[in-house]
Amino acid sequence: MDSSQLITGHSVFQELSQDLINPIFGKLMERDRYPIILSTLHFSDNNVSNEGDMLYKIRAVVDQLLAAFKNTLVPFQNLCIDESI
């Protein structure tokens, strides 16, 4: 195991079995680029924590996504919601 696997904790991306290989992803992004992006992606201040909110580290992103989703979907009169699942 090399140091990048220890830092990111995502050694599963290094283990390629035949059923997980998808040639599209190899064309879009190099193998080592995802852990680099993941290690630098950060949405919150580590000095401020809200232990009651399990999503406090990504709360700003979640709130922006929810607002965008609410503005995008405008329900119409004949909307049917399937609750059989």
C-alpha positions as a Markdown table, in Angstrom:
| # | Residue | x | y | z |
|---|---|---|---|---|
| 1 | Met | 0.0 | 0.0 | 0.0 |
| 2 | Asp | 1.5 | 3.3 | -0.9 |
| 3 | Ser | 1.2 | 6.7 | 0.9 |
| 4 | Ser | -1.7 | 8.0 | -1.3 |
| 5 | Gln | -3.8 | 5.1 | -0.2 |
| 6 | Leu | -3.1 | 5.7 | 3.4 |
| 7 | Ile | -4.0 | 9.4 | 3.1 |
| 8 | Thr | -7.2 | 9.1 | 1.2 |
| 9 | Gly | -8.3 | 5.7 | 2.7 |
| 10 | His | -9.8 | 4.8 | -0.7 |
| 11 | Ser | -7.6 | 1.9 | -1.7 |
| 12 | Val | -10.6 | 0.3 | -3.5 |
| 13 | Phe | -9.9 | 2.6 | -6.4 |
| 14 | Gln | -6.5 | 1.0 | -6.8 |
| 15 | Glu | -7.9 | -2.5 | -6.9 |
| 16 | Leu | -9.3 | -3.1 | -10.3 |
| 17 | Ser | -11.2 | -6.2 | -10.9 |
| 18 | Gln | -12.7 | -7.0 | -14.3 |
| 19 | Asp | -16.3 | -6.3 | -13.3 |
| 20 | Leu | -15.4 | -2.7 | -12.1 |
| 21 | Ile | -13.4 | -1.5 | -15.1 |
| 22 | Asn | -15.2 | 1.0 | -17.2 |
| 23 | Pro | -13.1 | 2.5 | -20.1 |
| 24 | Ile | -15.1 | 5.7 | -20.1 |
| 25 | Phe | -13.7 | 6.8 | -16.7 |
| 26 | Gly | -10.2 | 6.1 | -17.8 |
| 27 | Lys | -10.7 | 8.5 | -20.7 |
| 28 | Leu | -12.2 | 11.2 | -18.5 |
| 29 | Met | -9.8 | 11.1 | -15.5 |
| 30 | Glu | -6.5 | 9.6 | -14.6 |
| 31 | Arg | -6.5 | 7.0 | -11.9 |
| 32 | Asp | -4.6 | 9.1 | -9.4 |
| 33 | Arg | -6.6 | 12.3 | -10.0 |
| 34 | Tyr | -9.7 | 11.3 | -8.0 |
| 35 | Pro | -7.8 | 10.8 | -4.7 |
| 36 | Ile | -6.1 | 14.2 | -5.2 |
| 37 | Ile | -9.3 | 16.0 | -5.8 |
| 38 | Leu | -10.9 | 14.2 | -2.9 |
| 39 | Ser | -8.1 | 15.2 | -0.6 |
| 40 | Thr | -8.3 | 18.9 | -1.5 |
| 41 | Leu | -12.1 | 19.2 | -1.7 |
| 42 | His | -13.3 | 21.0 | 1.5 |
| 43 | Phe | -16.5 | 22.8 | 2.3 |
| 44 | Ser | -16.4 | 23.8 | 6.0 |
| 45 | Asp | -14.2 | 25.3 | 8.7 |
| 46 | Asn | -12.8 | 22.6 | 10.9 |
| 47 | Asn | -12.8 | 25.0 | 13.9 |
| 48 | Val | -16.5 | 25.3 | 13.8 |
| 49 | Ser | -18.5 | 22.2 | 14.4 |
| 50 | Asn | -22.1 | 21.4 | 14.9 |
| 51 | Glu | -22.3 | 18.0 | 16.5 |
| 52 | Gly | -26.1 | 17.8 | 16.2 |
| 53 | Asp | -25.9 | 18.1 | 12.4 |
| 54 | Met | -24.4 | 15.0 | 10.8 |
| 55 | Leu | -24.0 | 16.9 | 7.5 |
| 56 | Tyr | -22.4 | 20.0 | 9.0 |
| 57 | Lys | -19.2 | 19.7 | 6.8 |
| 58 | Ile | -21.3 | 19.8 | 3.6 |
| 59 | Arg | -24.3 | 21.7 | 4.9 |
| 60 | Ala | -23.6 | 24.8 | 2.7 |
| 61 | Val | -23.5 | 22.6 | -0.5 |
| 62 | Val | -26.6 | 20.6 | 0.6 |
| 63 | Asp | -28.6 | 23.8 | 1.2 |
| 64 | Gln | -27.6 | 25.2 | -2.2 |
| 65 | Leu | -28.6 | 22.0 | -3.9 |
| 66 | Leu | -31.9 | 21.9 | -2.1 |
| 67 | Ala | -32.7 | 25.5 | -3.1 |
| 68 | Ala | -31.8 | 24.8 | -6.7 |
| 69 | Phe | -33.9 | 21.6 | -6.8 |
| 70 | Lys | -36.9 | 23.5 | -5.3 |
| 71 | Asn | -36.6 | 26.2 | -7.9 |
| 72 | Thr | -36.2 | 23.7 | -10.7 |
| 73 | Leu | -39.2 | 21.4 | -10.1 |
| 74 | Val | -42.5 | 23.2 | -10.3 |
| 75 | Pro | -45.3 | 20.7 | -9.6 |
| 76 | Phe | -48.3 | 20.8 | -11.8 |
| 77 | Gln | -51.9 | 19.9 | -11.2 |
| 78 | Asn | -51.9 | 16.3 | -12.4 |
| 79 | Leu | -48.7 | 15.2 | -10.6 |
| 80 | Cys | -48.8 | 11.5 | -9.5 |
| 81 | Ile | -46.4 | 10.2 | -6.9 |
| 82 | Asp | -45.9 | 6.5 | -6.8 |
| 83 | Glu | -45.5 | 5.3 | -3.2 |
| 84 | Ser | -45.4 | 1.6 | -3.9 |
| 85 | Ile | -41.6 | 1.4 | -3.4 |
